[in-house]
Amino acid sequence: MHRDQELLRRLSTEARLLLLAAGPASMKPEIAALLASNVVSWPAFLEVADRERATGVVWRRLREHALPALTDQQRAAFERAAMVSDFTASYLEQRIGESMALLARRGTRGLLLKGAALAVSVYGSFADRPMGDVDLVVDRDRAEDAFEALQSIGWRWNASEYPRSRYGGHHHFPPLLDARGMDVRLELHVELFVEGSPFALDAARLWEDSREVTIGAGTARIPSPEHLLLHSCIHYMWSHMMLFGAWRSFRDVVALSTAGLDWDRFVADARRHRAESACFWTLRLAERLAGAMLPPEVMSRLERATSPRWIDVCERHAAREMFPSEDHCPSQWLRRRLWELSIRPKAAGHGAARPWLLDDMAPENVRPEQRDGGVRRMVRQVPRLGAWVRYARALLG
């Protein structure tokens, strides 16, 4: 299966260009053709790229074909944004290296997750795999010491904004911010998912198959490629509910798909850890929107965890929701129901677990007394009739 042009036409020009920049090298002719059409709104593109922390990477990817279409002012703005992005990424890489060296001196081992693990392995640098924060797993019995020690080398805990009481049952500590004011942070984990998560994958399993890498002045361990892809799929589909992080997630799929994955092992792990539907949807969207080249037999095996009846509708909805749009779904209730149709949590063995039920900051958990029943929910939607019409046209048209 290849990129779905009909599905892509439902997106803005700027979103399409960003997704092309997440794809493999074979997307270069499409990038050139889209830029030659001179229909890209560069201020809008910079905004969506910055939202995904993609500015530095996409500038390097697009510069060759974009320069003739840019005014001097636009080029300068793009170059500045890319320079800031690359500097921030390099700074974060240096800080993580220093942090790992400190932890090693204190007898604490660390396992990098997601973007940071990919940056030091598949991509080769933080600048080529930008991120705003780094997730680092440490052993539970060393976590308190690590949290305190890291604050001695320029990581700052804002106790008023992130009180420890809020993290009592969490799988990670409050975020550590950069004391110099850079827009980066470090999050110490003792597990992969919050308590109550339906996924059987845990930190112990990742430690078993991890390997050591050098990062700046220190060393860390990183998960196997199969576990990196599995965790990435779960994170995008479950933690982000397909609403954020599409560019990074799809680009990671593209990068990992050429990194010598054992696909049989990946599919077996997805099934074992109750993540088949999450993996199917992340891979399908990466394939149809960003051009990821994935083995057909893998997609066929994962597709069995979905409902063919709802695939097209759920796919169109997901494509509309992953970037800001005037035609986005006007109802959180409907957004969640479509997510459930995609993931099929009961069939996946998830029981009653849902992302929003495990999120302390979800509206109904912050103020449970304001949960609306069906009639009240319908009445509240009346003023949004215009938004419903736009959404329906975008979804069905």
NUGU-131044 format. One record per residue: residue in one letter; z, x, y of N, C-alpha, C in turn. Coordinates in steps of 0.2 Angstrom, whole numbers, padded with zeros to 4 digits, always signed. Layout:
BEGIN
AZXYZXYZXY
...
# end
This chain:
BEGIN
M+0000+0004-0006+0000+0000+0000+0000+0004+0006
H-0004+0002+0011-0004+0006+0017-0002+0003+0023
R-0002+0006+0029+0000+0002+0035-0003-0005+0036
D+0001-0009+0038-0002-0016+0039-0004-0018+0046
Q-0010-0017+0047-0012-0018+0054-0011-0025+0057
E-0011-0030+0053-0009-0037+0056-0002-0037+0058
L+0003-0034+0054+0010-0034+0056+0011-0029+0062
L+0007-0024+0062+0008-0019+0068+0006-0023+0075
R+0001-0027+0074-0002-0031+0080+0003-0035+0083
R+0009-0037+0079+0014-0041+0082+0019-0037+0086
L+0018-0031+0086+0023-0027+0090+0019-0025+0097
S+0023-0022+0101+0021-0020+0108+0017-0013+0106
T+0013-0012+0111+0009-0006+0111+0013+0000+0110
E+0019+0000+0114+0024+0006+0114+0027+0007+0108
A+0029+0001+0105+0032+0001+0098+0028+0004+0093
R+0021+0002+0093+0016+0004+0088+0016+0012+0089
L+0015+0014+0095+0014+0022+0096+0020+0025+0094
L+0026+0023+0095+0032+0026+0092+0032+0026+0085
L+0030+0021+0081+0030+0021+0074+0025+0026+0071
L+0019+0026+0075+0014+0031+0073+0017+0038+0073
A+0021+0040+0078+0024+0046+0079+0029+0048+0074
A+0032+0042+0070+0036+0043+0065+0033+0045+0058
G+0026+0044+0058+0022+0044+0052+0020+0051+0050
P+0017+0052+0044+0014+0058+0042+0009+0061+0046
A+0006+0067+0045+0001+0070+0049-0005+0066+0049
S-0006+0062+0044-0013+0058+0043-0013+0053+0049
M-0008+0052+0052-0008+0047+0058-0011+0049+0064
K-0013+0056+0064-0015+0059+0070-0021+0055+0073
P-0026+0053+0069-0032+0050+0072-0030+0043+0075
E-0026+0039+0072-0023+0033+0075-0020+0034+0082
I-0016+0040+0082-0012+0041+0088-0017+0043+0094
A-0022+0047+0092-0028+0048+0097-0031+0042+0099
A-0033+0038+0095-0037+0032+0097-0032+0027+0101
L-0026+0026+0099-0022+0022+0104-0021+0025+0111
L-0020+0031+0111-0019+0034+0118-0026+0034+0122
A-0031+0035+0118-0038+0035+0122-0039+0028+0125
S-0036+0023+0122-0037+0016+0124-0034+0015+0131
N-0029+0019+0133-0026+0019+0140-0022+0013+0141
V-0019+0010+0136-0015+0004+0137-0008+0005+0136
V-0006+0011+0136+0002+0012+0135+0005+0012+0141
S+0011+0008+0142+0015+0008+0148+0020+0014+0147
W+0019+0020+0150+0023+0026+0149+0030+0025+0151
P+0032+0021+0156+0039+0020+0157+0042+0016+0152
A+0039+0011+0149+0041+0007+0144+0042+0011+0137
F+0037+0015+0136+0037+0020+0130+0043+0025+0131
L+0044+0028+0136+0050+0032+0137+0056+0029+0136
E+0057+0022+0138+0063+0019+0137+0064+0017+0130
V+0059+0015+0126+0060+0014+0119+0061+0020+0115
A+0058+0026+0117+0059+0032+0113+0066+0035+0115
D+0068+0034+0121+0075+0036+0122+0080+0033+0119
R+0079+0026+0118+0084+0022+0114+0084+0024+0107
E+0079+0027+0104+0079+0030+0097+0081+0037+0097
R+0082+0040+0103+0083+0047+0103+0077+0051+0101
A+0071+0049+0102+0065+0052+0099+0061+0056+0104
T+0064+0056+0111+0059+0059+0116+0057+0066+0115
G+0061+0071+0113+0058+0077+0112+0053+0078+0106
V+0055+0074+0100+0050+0074+0095+0043+0071+0096
V+0044+0065+0100+0037+0062+0101+0033+0066+0106
W+0037+0069+0111+0033+0073+0116+0029+0078+0112
R+0032+0082+0108+0028+0087+0104+0023+0084+0100
R+0024+0078+0097+0019+0075+0093+0013+0072+0097
L+0014+0070+0103+0009+0066+0107+0006+0070+0112
R+0009+0076+0114+0007+0079+0120+0000+0081+0120
E-0003+0083+0115-0010+0085+0114-0015+0080+0117
H-0014+0073+0115-0018+0068+0116-0015+0064+0122
A-0009+0065+0124-0006+0060+0129-0008+0063+0136
L-0008+0070+0137-0009+0073+0144-0014+0070+0148
P-0020+0069+0145-0026+0066+0150-0024+0059+0152
A-0019+0055+0149-0018+0048+0151-0012+0048+0155
L-0009+0054+0157-0002+0054+0161-0004+0056+0168
T+0000+0053+0172+0000+0055+0179+0004+0061+0179
D+0004+0065+0185+0008+0071+0185+0016+0069+0185
Q+0017+0063+0189+0024+0061+0189+0026+0059+0182
Q+0022+0055+0178+0024+0053+0171+0025+0059+0167
R+0020+0064+0167+0021+0070+0163+0027+0074+0165
A+0029+0074+0171+0035+0078+0173+0041+0074+0170
A+0041+0067+0170+0047+0063+0168+0048+0064+0160
F+0042+0064+0157+0042+0065+0150+0045+0072+0148
E+0042+0077+0151+0044+0084+0150+0052+0085+0151
R+0054+0082+0156+0061+0082+0158+0066+0079+0152
A+0063+0073+0151+0067+0069+0145+0067+0073+0139
A+0061+0076+0137+0061+0080+0131+0065+0086+0131
M+0065+0089+0137+0069+0095+0138+0077+0094+0137
V+0079+0088+0140+0086+0086+0139+0088+0084+0132
S+0083+0081+0129+0084+0079+0122+0085+0085+0117
D+0080+0090+0118+0080+0096+0114+0086+0100+0115
F+0088+0101+0122+0094+0105+0123+0101+0101+0120
T+0101+0095+0121+0107+0091+0118+0107+0092+0110
A+0101+0092+0107+0101+0093+0100+0103+0100+0098
S+0101+0105+0102+0103+0112+0100+0110+0113+0101
Y+0113+0110+0107+0120+0111+0108+0124+0108+0103
L+0122+0102+0100+0126+0099+0095+0125+0103+0088
E+0120+0106+0087+0119+0110+0081+0124+0116+0082
Q+0124+0119+0088+0129+0125+0089+0136+0123+0088
R+0138+0117+0090+0145+0114+0090+0147+0113+0083
I+0142+0110+0079+0144+0109+0072+0145+0115+0068
G+0141+0120+0069+0141+0127+0066+0148+0130+0068
E+0150+0129+0074+0157+0132+0076+0163+0128+0072
S+0161+0121+0072+0166+0117+0069+0167+0118+0061
M+0161+0119+0058+0162+0121+0051+0165+0128+0050
A+0164+0133+0054+0167+0139+0053+0175+0138+0054
L+0177+0134+0059+0184+0133+0060+0187+0130+0053
L+0184+0125+0051+0187+0121+0045+0187+0126+0039
A+0182+0130+0038+0182+0135+0033+0188+0140+0033
R+0189+0142+0039+0195+0146+0040+0202+0143+0038
R+0202+0136+0039+0208+0132+0037+0208+0130+0030
G+0203+0132+0026+0202+0130+0019+0200+0123+0018
T+0196+0120+0023+0194+0113+0022+0186+0113+0021
R+0184+0110+0016+0176+0110+0015+0174+0104+0018
G+0167+0104+0020+0164+0098+0024+0157+0096+0021
L+0156+0090+0020+0149+0088+0018+0146+0084+0023
L+0140+0086+0026+0136+0083+0031+0133+0077+0028
L+0132+0072+0032+0129+0066+0030+0123+0065+0034
K+0118+0060+0032+0113+0057+0035+0109+0063+0040
G+0108+0061+0046+0104+0065+0051+0106+0073+0051
A+0112+0074+0051+0114+0081+0051+0112+0085+0045
A+0113+0082+0039+0111+0085+0033+0103+0086+0032
L+0100+0081+0035+0092+0081+0035+0090+0086+0040
A+0093+0087+0045+0091+0092+0050+0092+0099+0048
V+0097+0101+0044+0098+0108+0041+0094+0109+0035
S+0091+0104+0032+0087+0105+0026+0080+0103+0027
V+0078+0096+0027+0071+0094+0027+0068+0096+0033
Y+0071+0095+0039+0068+0096+0046+0068+0104+0048
G+0074+0107+0047+0075+0114+0049+0078+0115+0055
S+0080+0109+0059+0083+0110+0065+0086+0103+0068
F+0091+0103+0072+0093+0097+0075+0088+0095+0080
A+0084+0099+0083+0080+0097+0088+0074+0093+0085
D+0072+0094+0079+0067+0091+0075+0070+0085+0072
R+0076+0084+0072+0079+0078+0069+0085+0076+0074
P+0084+0073+0080+0089+0072+0084+0094+0066+0082
M+0100+0066+0085+0105+0061+0083+0110+0062+0089
G+0114+0056+0089+0119+0056+0094+0126+0059+0092
D+0127+0058+0085+0133+0060+0082+0132+0063+0075
V+0137+0066+0073+0137+0069+0066+0142+0066+0062
D+0141+0064+0056+0146+0061+0051+0147+0067+0046
L+0154+0068+0046+0156+0074+0041+0161+0072+0037
V+0160+0072+0030+0165+0070+0025+0170+0076+0024
V+0176+0075+0024+0181+0080+0022+0186+0077+0017
D+0189+0081+0013+0193+0078+0008+0199+0075+0011
R+0201+0069+0008+0206+0065+0011+0213+0069+0013
D+0215+0073+0009+0221+0077+0010+0221+0082+0015
R+0214+0083+0017+0213+0088+0023+0211+0085+0029
A+0210+0078+0029+0207+0075+0035+0212+0075+0041
E+0218+0074+0041+0222+0074+0047+0222+0081+0050
D+0223+0086+0046+0223+0093+0048+0216+0094+0052
A+0211+0092+0049+0204+0093+0052+0204+0090+0058
F+0206+0084+0059+0205+0080+0065+0209+0083+0071
E+0215+0086+0069+0219+0089+0074+0216+0096+0076
A+0214+0100+0071+0211+0106+0072+0205+0106+0077
L+0200+0101+0075+0194+0101+0079+0195+0100+0086
Q+0201+0097+0088+0202+0095+0095+0204+0102+0099
S+0205+0107+0095+0207+0114+0098+0201+0118+0100
I+0195+0115+0098+0189+0119+0100+0184+0115+0104
G+0186+0110+0108+0182+0107+0112+0180+0100+0110
W+0183+0097+0105+0182+0090+0103+0187+0086+0106
R+0186+0081+0109+0191+0077+0112+0192+0070+0110
W+0198+0068+0108+0199+0061+0106+0201+0056+0112
N+0198+0051+0113+0199+0047+0118+0204+0041+0115
A+0210+0042+0115+0215+0038+0112+0215+0031+0115
S+0214+0030+0121+0214+0024+0124+0208+0019+0123
E+0202+0022+0122+0196+0019+0120+0196+0018+0113
Y+0198+0023+0109+0198+0022+0102+0204+0023+0098
P+0209+0019+0099+0216+0019+0096+0216+0020+0089
R+0220+0024+0086+0221+0025+0079+0222+0018+0075
S+0226+0014+0079+0227+0007+0075+0221+0003+0073
R+0215+0004+0077+0209+0001+0075+0206+0004+0069
Y+0208+0010+0067+0205+0013+0061+0209+0014+0055
G+0214+0009+0055+0219+0010+0050+0216+0009+0043
G+0212+0004+0042+0208+0003+0035+0201+0006+0035
H+0199+0010+0040+0193+0012+0040+0191+0018+0036
H+0185+0020+0035+0183+0025+0031+0182+0032+0035
H+0183+0031+0041+0182+0037+0046+0188+0037+0051
F+0189+0042+0054+0193+0043+0060+0190+0041+0066
P+0194+0040+0072+0191+0039+0078+0186+0044+0080
P+0180+0043+0084+0175+0048+0085+0178+0053+0090
L+0176+0059+0089+0178+0065+0093+0172+0066+0098
L+0174+0066+0104+0169+0067+0110+0169+0074+0112
D+0163+0076+0115+0163+0083+0117+0166+0084+0124
A+0171+0089+0124+0175+0090+0130+0172+0092+0136
R+0166+0094+0135+0162+0097+0141+0157+0091+0144
G+0158+0085+0141+0154+0079+0143+0147+0078+0141
M+0145+0082+0136+0138+0081+0133+0139+0075+0129
D+0133+0072+0128+0132+0065+0125+0131+0066+0117
V+0137+0069+0114+0137+0070+0107+0144+0069+0105
R+0144+0067+0098+0151+0066+0095+0151+0068+0088
L+0157+0069+0086+0158+0071+0079+0163+0065+0075
E+0161+0063+0070+0165+0058+0066+0167+0060+0059
L+0174+0061+0058+0176+0063+0052+0177+0057+0047
H+0174+0058+0041+0174+0053+0036+0178+0055+0030
V+0181+0050+0027+0184+0052+0020+0181+0048+0015
E+0176+0043+0017+0172+0040+0012+0166+0038+0016
L+0161+0035+0012+0154+0033+0015+0154+0027+0018
F+0158+0022+0015+0158+0015+0018+0165+0012+0019
V+0165+0007+0023+0171+0004+0024+0174+0000+0018
E+0180+0000+0018+0183-0004+0012+0181-0011+0011
G+0179-0013+0006+0176-0020+0005+0168-0019+0004
S+0165-0013+0005+0158-0013+0005+0156-0014-0003
P+0150-0017-0004+0148-0019-0010+0145-0013-0014
F+0143-0007-0011+0140-0002-0014+0144+0003-0018
A+0142+0004-0024+0146+0009-0028+0146+0016-0027
L+0141+0018-0022+0140+0025-0020+0146+0027-0016
D+0149+0033-0018+0155+0035-0015+0154+0043-0013
A+0159+0045-0009+0159+0052-0007+0159+0057-0013
A+0163+0055-0018+0164+0060-0024+0157+0061-0028
R+0153+0055-0028+0147+0056-0031+0142+0061-0027
L+0142+0060-0020+0138+0065-0016+0141+0072-0017
W+0147+0073-0017+0150+0080-0018+0147+0083-0024
E+0147+0079-0030+0145+0082-0036+0138+0085-0036
D+0134+0082-0033+0127+0085-0033+0125+0089-0026
S+0130+0090-0022+0129+0093-0016+0127+0101-0017
R+0124+0104-0011+0123+0111-0011+0125+0114-0004
E+0126+0120-0004+0128+0123+0002+0122+0126+0006
V+0123+0125+0013+0118+0127+0018+0122+0131+0023
T+0118+0135+0027+0121+0138+0033+0119+0134+0039
I+0124+0133+0043+0123+0130+0050+0126+0134+0055
G+0122+0137+0059+0125+0141+0065+0130+0146+0062
A+0136+0146+0065+0141+0151+0063+0145+0149+0056
G+0143+0143+0054+0147+0141+0048+0143+0139+0042
T+0146+0136+0037+0142+0133+0031+0145+0126+0030
A+0141+0122+0027+0142+0115+0025+0139+0114+0018
R+0141+0108+0015+0137+0106+0010+0133+0100+0012
I+0128+0098+0008+0124+0092+0010+0122+0089+0003
P+0121+0082+0003+0119+0079-0003+0112+0080-0005
S+0111+0078-0011+0104+0079-0014+0099+0075-0010
P+0093+0077-0011+0088+0073-0007+0088+0065-0010
E+0089+0064-0016+0089+0057-0018+0095+0053-0015
H+0101+0057-0015+0107+0053-0012+0106+0053-0004
L+0102+0057-0001+0101+0057+0006+0096+0051+0008
L+0091+0050+0003+0087+0044+0004+0091+0037+0003
L+0095+0037-0002+0098+0031-0004+0103+0029+0001
H+0107+0034+0004+0112+0033+0009+0108+0031+0016
S+0102+0034+0017+0099+0032+0023+0096+0024+0023
C+0094+0023+0017+0091+0016+0016+0097+0011+0017
I+0103+0012+0014+0109+0008+0014+0111+0007+0021
H+0111+0013+0025+0113+0013+0032+0109+0009+0036
Y+0102+0009+0035+0098+0006+0040+0098-0002+0038
M+0098-0004+0032+0098-0011+0030+0105-0014+0031
W+0110-0011+0029+0117-0014+0029+0120-0013+0036
S+0122-0006+0038+0125-0005+0044+0122-0007+0050
H+0115-0006+0050+0111-0008+0056+0108-0014+0055
M+0108-0017+0049+0104-0024+0048+0097-0024+0050
M+0094-0018+0050+0087-0018+0052+0086-0019+0060
L+0091-0019+0064+0091-0020+0071+0090-0014+0075
F+0092-0008+0072+0092-0002+0076+0091+0004+0072
G+0088+0009+0074+0087+0016+0071+0080+0016+0066
A+0076+0011+0068+0070+0011+0064+0066+0018+0064
W+0065+0020+0070+0061+0026+0070+0064+0032+0066
R+0070+0033+0067+0073+0039+0063+0073+0037+0055
S+0075+0031+0054+0075+0029+0046+0068+0030+0043
F+0063+0028+0047+0056+0028+0044+0054+0035+0043
R+0055+0039+0049+0053+0046+0049+0057+0050+0043
D+0063+0048+0042+0067+0051+0037+0064+0050+0030
V+0061+0043+0029+0058+0042+0023+0052+0046+0022
V+0048+0047+0027+0042+0051+0027+0043+0058+0025
A+0048+0061+0028+0050+0068+0027+0053+0069+0020
L+0057+0064+0017+0060+0065+0011+0055+0063+0005
S+0050+0059+0007+0045+0057+0001+0041+0063-0001
T+0041+0069+0004+0037+0075+0002+0042+0080+0000
A+0048+0079-0001+0053+0084-0002+0055+0085-0009
G+0050+0083-0014+0051+0084-0021+0057+0080-0024
L+0057+0074-0022+0062+0069-0024+0060+0067-0032
D+0066+0066-0035+0065+0064-0042+0066+0056-0041
W+0060+0053-0041+0059+0046-0040+0063+0042-0045
D+0062+0044-0052+0066+0040-0057+0073+0040-0056
R+0076+0046-0054+0083+0046-0053+0085+0042-0047
F+0081+0042-0041+0082+0038-0035+0082+0030-0037
V+0077+0028-0041+0077+0021-0043+0083+0019-0047
A+0085+0024-0052+0091+0022-0056+0097+0022-0052
D+0098+0027-0047+0104+0027-0043+0104+0020-0039
A+0098+0018-0036+0098+0012-0032+0101+0006-0036
R+0099+0006-0042+0101+0000-0047+0108+0001-0048
R+0110+0007-0050+0117+0008-0052+0122+0007-0046
H+0120+0008-0040+0125+0007-0034+0123+0001-0030
R+0120-0004-0033+0118-0011-0031+0115-0010-0024
A+0110-0006-0024+0106-0005-0017+0099-0006-0018
E+0096-0009-0023+0089-0009-0024+0086-0013-0019
S+0088-0019-0017+0085-0023-0011+0085-0019-0005
A+0091-0015-0003+0091-0012+0003+0086-0006+0003
C+0085-0003-0003+0080+0003-0003+0073+0000-0003
F+0072-0006-0006+0065-0009-0006+0063-0010+0001
W+0068-0013+0005+0066-0015+0012+0065-0009+0017
T+0069-0004+0016+0068+0001+0020+0062+0005+0019
L+0060+0006+0012+0054+0009+0010+0048+0005+0012
R+0048-0001+0011+0042-0006+0012+0041-0005+0020
L+0046-0006+0024+0044-0006+0031+0042+0001+0034
A+0045+0006+0031+0042+0013+0032+0035+0014+0030
E+0033+0011+0025+0026+0011+0022+0021+0007+0026
R+0023+0001+0028+0019-0003+0031+0018-0002+0039
L+0023+0001+0042+0024+0002+0049+0023+0009+0051
A+0025+0014+0047+0024+0021+0049+0020+0025+0044
G+0017+0022+0039+0012+0025+0035+0015+0030+0030
A+0022+0029+0028+0024+0033+0022+0021+0032+0016
M+0019+0037+0013+0015+0037+0006+0020+0037+0001
L+0021+0032-0003+0026+0031-0008+0023+0029-0014
P+0026+0031-0020+0023+0029-0026+0023+0022-0028
P+0017+0019-0029+0017+0012-0030+0021+0009-0036
E+0022+0013-0041+0027+0011-0047+0034+0011-0044
V+0036+0015-0040+0043+0015-0037+0044+0008-0033
M+0039+0007-0029+0039+0000-0025+0039-0006-0029
S+0035-0005-0035+0035-0011-0039+0042-0012-0043
R+0045-0007-0045+0051-0007-0048+0057-0010-0044
L+0057-0008-0037+0062-0010-0032+0060-0017-0030
E+0054-0019-0030+0052-0026-0028+0056-0031-0032
R+0057-0030-0038+0060-0035-0043+0067-0037-0040
A+0070-0034-0035+0076-0036-0032+0076-0040-0027
T+0069-0042-0025+0068-0046-0019+0065-0053-0021
S+0064-0058-0016+0062-0064-0018+0054-0064-0015
P+0049-0064-0019+0042-0064-0016+0041-0070-0012
R+0044-0075-0013+0043-0081-0008+0044-0080-0001
W+0049-0076+0000+0051-0074+0007+0049-0068+0010
I+0046-0064+0006+0044-0057+0009+0041-0057+0015
D+0035-0061+0016+0031-0061+0022+0035-0063+0028
V+0039-0068+0028+0042-0071+0033+0048-0066+0035
C+0052-0063+0031+0057-0058+0032+0054-0052+0035
E+0048-0050+0033+0045-0044+0035+0043-0045+0042
R+0040-0050+0044+0038-0052+0051+0044-0052+0056
H+0049-0055+0053+0055-0056+0057+0058-0049+0058
A+0059-0044+0053+0062-0038+0054+0058-0034+0059
A+0051-0034+0058+0047-0030+0063+0048-0032+0070
R+0049-0039+0071+0050-0041+0078+0057-0039+0081
E+0062-0038+0076+0069-0037+0078+0070-0029+0079
M+0066-0025+0077+0068-0018+0077+0068-0014+0084
F+0064-0017+0088+0064-0015+0095+0065-0020+0100
P+0067-0019+0106+0068-0024+0111+0062-0028+0112
S+0063-0035+0113+0057-0039+0114+0059-0045+0117
E+0055-0048+0121+0056-0055+0124+0056-0060+0118
D+0053-0059+0113+0052-0064+0108+0057-0063+0102
H+0062-0060+0103+0067-0058+0097+0070-0065+0095
C+0073-0065+0090+0076-0071+0087+0082-0073+0091
P+0082-0079+0094+0087-0082+0099+0094-0084+0095
S+0094-0083+0089+0100-0086+0085+0103-0080+0081
Q+0109-0078+0082+0113-0074+0077+0113-0077+0070
W+0115-0083+0070+0116-0087+0064+0109-0086+0060
L+0103-0087+0063+0097-0087+0059+0095-0080+0057
R+0097-0075+0062+0096-0068+0060+0100-0066+0054
R+0106-0068+0053+0109-0066+0048+0107-0070+0041
R+0104-0076+0042+0102-0080+0036+0095-0076+0034
L+0091-0074+0038+0085-0070+0036+0087-0064+0033
W+0092-0060+0036+0094-0054+0032+0097-0056+0025
E+0100-0061+0024+0102-0063+0017+0096-0064+0013
L+0091-0068+0016+0085-0069+0011+0082-0062+0010
S+0082-0057+0014+0079-0051+0012+0083-0047+0007
I+0090-0047+0008+0094-0042+0004+0096-0046-0003
R+0096-0053-0002+0099-0057-0008+0105-0054-0011
P+0110-0054-0007+0117-0051-0008+0120-0053-0015
K+0119-0060-0016+0123-0062-0022+0119-0059-0029
A+0112-0060-0028+0108-0057-0034+0110-0049-0035
A+0111-0046-0029+0112-0039-0029+0119-0037-0032
G+0123-0042-0033+0130-0040-0035+0135-0039-0029
H+0133-0041-0023+0137-0040-0017+0143-0045-0017
G+0143-0050-0020+0148-0055-0020+0148-0058-0013
A+0154-0059-0010+0154-0062-0003+0154-0057+0003
A+0153-0050+0001+0153-0045+0006+0147-0046+0011
R+0148-0045+0017+0142-0045+0022+0144-0040+0028
P+0139-0037+0031+0141-0032+0036+0145-0035+0041
W+0144-0041+0044+0147-0044+0049+0154-0046+0048
L+0156-0047+0041+0163-0049+0039+0167-0043+0039
L+0164-0037+0038+0168-0030+0038+0168-0027+0045
D+0165-0030+0050+0164-0027+0056+0170-0030+0061
D+0175-0025+0063+0180-0028+0067+0178-0030+0074
M+0172-0028+0076+0170-0030+0083+0165-0035+0082
A+0163-0038+0077+0159-0044+0076+0162-0050+0080
P+0158-0054+0084+0161-0059+0088+0166-0064+0085
E+0165-0066+0079+0169-0070+0075+0175-0067+0073
N+0175-0060+0072+0182-0057+0070+0186-0055+0076
V+0183-0054+0082+0187-0053+0088+0190-0059+0090
R+0186-0065+0090+0189-0072+0092+0187-0077+0087
P+0191-0077+0081+0189-0082+0076+0190-0089+0078
E+0194-0090+0083+0194-0097+0085+0188-0100+0088
Q+0183-0096+0090+0177-0098+0093+0171-0099+0088
R+0173-0098+0082+0167-0099+0077+0165-0106+0077
D+0159-0107+0078+0156-0114+0079+0154-0117+0072
G+0154-0123+0072+0152-0127+0066+0144-0129+0067
G+0141-0132+0062+0134-0133+0063+0132-0137+0069
V+0135-0143+0070+0133-0147+0076+0134-0143+0082
R+0140-0140+0083+0141-0137+0090+0136-0131+0090
R+0134-0128+0085+0129-0122+0085+0122-0125+0087
M+0120-0131+0085+0114-0133+0087+0114-0135+0094
V+0119-0138+0096+0120-0140+0103+0119-0134+0108
R+0122-0129+0106+0122-0123+0110+0115-0120+0111
Q+0111-0122+0106+0104-0119+0106+0099-0123+0111
V+0101-0129+0113+0096-0133+0117+0094-0129+0123
P+0098-0126+0127+0095-0122+0133+0091-0116+0131
R+0091-0114+0125+0086-0109+0123+0080-0111+0119
L+0078-0117+0121+0072-0120+0118+0066-0115+0119
G+0065-0113+0125+0059-0109+0127+0059-0102+0122
A+0065-0099+0121+0066-0093+0117+0064-0095+0110
W+0066-0101+0108+0064-0103+0101+0057-0103+0100
V+0053-0106+0105+0046-0107+0105+0043-0100+0104
R+0045-0096+0109+0042-0089+0109+0043-0086+0102
Y+0049-0086+0100+0051-0083+0093+0046-0086+0087
A+0046-0093+0087+0042-0096+0082+0034-0094+0082
R+0032-0093+0088+0025-0091+0089+0024-0084+0087
A+0029-0080+0089+0028-0073+0086+0029-0072+0079
L+0033-0076+0076+0034-0075+0069+0029-0078+0065
L+0026-0084+0067+0021-0088+0063+0014-0087+0065
G+0013-0085+0071+0006-0084+0074+0002-0078+0071
# end
